[in-house]
């Protein structure tokens, strides 16, 4: 797969409408180009629906430092089949007004027919480039490098033997204000988010799934205050498996509840909405 150029910084003199159209074209082009590459070859495609619930928490410690954690669960077929549980913790440092760096650890369990089948231990490092604070429109770029350890679970016990792989992720996203929902509370508002993320695998055990997945998400967010929001997302995800020519295409409804606690001495006037969305391990078990 080829690489995708990051759009040049938009000039401030451009009208807001033109900037919005440019971002939408960039994100949609990234998504459709990946789909065209995938569908250009013969393959088996398994389709399914999923339901995801997630809680995100961020604690602001100072002007530059914050810690975060989230947890979630995923089901298939209208909450009939519980398939994934995950949790994540980490820390973030603000380098400049536009650049943040972060590091964290994710734990994922793959569940099938009520049994725990696979556990993943995933440390990662991240670079996030965000638009100017207070700007009505802008693009965010997230670069993430993950180290993935897959451990089988036998008789409800995590085994010490594991396989190792790394994953590279690039996400492009934008957030568009839609409406203010209260005259008395300026922080009570509705926004629309659009993002596309491409993920690539590497490692000696990676054969057929160098391309891991493409994830396109449209999110509507109701922000009640600077510290609390609820979001409902539609997630279109196309991902590879460890079997040659076999792919899974999912449509997922994704409900987020996000909560921020401010322990810093300074007021935070603008908060960028950040979603940390772990991916279940790619293995033959993923298809069960």
N, C-alpha and C positions, 0 to 999 in steps of 0.2 A: 504493500500500500504506500501511496505517496504521502508527502507531508502537506500541510495546509498553511497557507500564508496567514499571519495574524494581521488584521486590518490596521492600516496606518491611523494614527491618532487623528480624530476628526477636528477640523478647524472650528474654532469658537464662532466664526461668522456664519457657519452653515445653519440654515433654519432647522428647528427641532424636527419638523416633519421629514426632511430629507435625511437626517441622521437616523431616525427611526426606521425608515424604509431601507437604508443601507444595512443596518444591523439585522433586520429580518431576512434580507436577501443572503447575507453572509451565513447566518445560522442555518437557513433552509438549504443553501447550497452544500454546506458541510454534511448535513444529514443525507440529502438525496444522492450526493456523490458516493457516499459509503454504501447506500442501498444499491446503487447501480453496479458497483463493483461486485457486491455479494450475489446479486441475482443474475450476473452475466455467465455463471457456470451452473451446471446441473447439480442439484442438491436435494436432500430431504429436509423439509421444513415442518417442525412441530409447532402448532399454535395453541396458546392457552391464555386464560384470564387469571389475574392475580389481584389480591387486595393487600395493601401495605399500611401499617400503622407505625408512627415514629414520634418520639418525644425528644426534643433538643433543648439543652440547657447550656448557657454561657455565663460565666462569672467574670466580670471586668475587675481586675485587681488594681490596675493603674492605667495611666495614659497609654502605655505601650504593651502591657502584659495582660493576658486573659487565659483562662482555662475553660475547657468545654467537655461535655459528655453527651452522649445520646444513646438511646436504646430503641429497639423496634422488633416487630414480628411481621411475618408474611404468610399469607394463606393462598390457596388455589381454589378455583371452582366455588366461588361464593362462600368463603370461610369454611368449607368442608374439610380441607386438607391443610394442616399446619406444616409449613415447609422450612422456614428459616427463623432463627432467633439471632440477634446480634447486639453487641454493646461496644461503645468506643469512648476513650478518654484521650485528652491531649492538651497541648498548650500552644498559644499563638503569641507572636511578637510583631509589633508594628514597626517596620523599618522606616518608612516614609509615609506621606499622605496617600500614596498609591500602592505601596508594596507591603505585604505581610508574609511572614514565614511561619510555618507550623510543623509540629511533629506530634505523632500520636500512636495509639495502639488499638487495633480492632480485634474483637473475638467474634467468630461466626460459627454457628452450629447448623448443619444441614439435617433435616428431620424428614423421615419417610415412613408412612403408615404408623405414626406414633412413636417410632423408634429413632433415637439419635444415631446418625450414620457417620458423620464426618465433622471434625472440628478444625477450624482454621485460626492460626495465630498470625496476625498481620501488623507489624510495625510499618510506619510510612513517614515520608517527609513531603512537604508541600510548599509551593510558592504561589501566592495569590496576588494578582494585579487588579486593582479596583479603580473605578472612575473617581473623579473629584467629589468629595463630600458635599452634599447639598445640591448636586447637579440633578436636574430632572431626568436626564437620560444618559446612559453610558454603558460601556461593555466591560465585563469582567472576564479575566483569563485565569484559569486554575491549572497548574502543572503539579502532578502528584506521582511520586515514585514509591512503590509498595514492595515489600519483601514478604512472601506468602509461604507459610508452613502448613501443610495439610496432614492431619493426623486422623487415622481411622478410629472409630469408636466401636468396640466389641464388648458385648454384655454390659452395656452402659458405662464402660470405662474407656477413657481416652488412652490410646496406645502411644508408646514412646517413639516408634518408627514413624517417619514422616517423609513426604516428598517436598521439594522446594522449587519455587519459581518466582520470578519478579514480574511486575506489571507497571506499564507506563500509561498515564492517563492525562488527557487534555480536555478541558471543558470550557466552552464559550457560552456566556449567558448575558442576558439583559433584563432589566426590571423596568416596567412602564407604569407610571401612576395612572389610575383610571378615574377615581372619584374620591372626594372627601365625604365621609358619611356623617359628620356632625359639625355644626357651626361652633359649638362650644368646645369641642375637643379636636384640635387640628391633627392630632396623632391617630385619630380613628379614621382609617381610610382603606381603600381597596386598590390593589395593584395586580398587574399581570406579569408573570415571569416566563421567559422562553430560554431554553438552553439545549445544547447538544454536546455530548461527550463521546470521545473515541478512546478505546482502551486496547493496548497491545501487550501480549505476553512474551516472555523470554525465559529460557532455561533448558537444561538438557532433556527434561521430560516433556517439553512442549514440541509437538510434532505437527498436528493438524490445526491447532488453535492459536497460531501466532496472532491473528486477529481475534480478540476476545469478544468485544461487543461494541455496539453503537446504541446510545441511549438518548432519545429525544423527549423532552419534558415540557409541558405547558402547565403553569401553576397559577391559580388565583389565590391571593393572600388577603385576608382581612387582618389588619393591624389595629389592635385595640388601644395600644399605647406604645411608648418606646420599648417597653419591656415584655410585651406579650402579643403573640399573633397565632392565627390558625390558618393553615393553607391546605387546599385540596388540589392535587396534581393529577394529570393524565400522563402516564408514562408509556411510551412506545419503545420497546427494547428488542433488539435483534442480536442474539449472541451465538457464539460458536460452542461446540462441544469437543471432547477429546476423540470423537469418532469422525473419520474422514467424510466430508460432505454432509454432515448432519448439523442442523441449526435449530434454534428455538426462537420463535417470535411471540412476544408477550405484550399484552395490553394490561396495565395495572392502574387501579385507582389508589392514590397515595395520599394519606391524611397525615399532616404534620401539626404538632403543637410545639411552639417554640417559646422559651422563657429566658429572659436575660436578667441577671442580678448585678447591680452596679455597686461594687465595694470601693471604687476609686474615689478620690477626693474631687475630681473634676466632673462636670456634667457632660454627658455624651449627647450631642445634638443630633447626630446622624448615625444610624446603625445600618450597615449593609446586611441583607438577609443572606445567610450562608447555610446551605444544606449539605450535610455530610452523609452521603448515601452509599453504604457498603454494598458490595456485590457478592452474592453467594458464590462459592467455589465452582469452578468449571471442572466437571468430572462426569463420568458416565452416570453417577448417582443423581446428578442434577436432573436427569430426565425422568426419574421415578415419580 
